[in-house]
Amino acid sequence: MKILKFSLPNCVPCKVLSKQMEDLDLSNFEVQEVNLFNDTVLGFEYKIKNVPTLVILDGEKEVERVKNITQLKEFLNYNKWKI
């Protein structure tokens, strides 16, 4: 599974989320940072309207979209991923 982490360099909530994600075991995921200043095409493809946004993919299929660490933990717990 893969997590696309959409953010902007000057986004304070994005930096907070990044720090909080460091405390989680995301070894079962490939985490790809997407800077919307540099990759507008991917942001448009996933219809990103707010940052931070995490898009969780299983293969090419989007299975979840979360905007904060609480939602990410709930997704991981619900799907029995080790955190």
Secondary structure, DSSP 4 states (H G I P E B T S, - for coil): -EEEEEE-TT-HHHHHHHHHHTTS--TTSEEEEEETTT-HHHHHHTT--SSSEEEEEETTEEEEEESSHHHHHHHHHHTT---
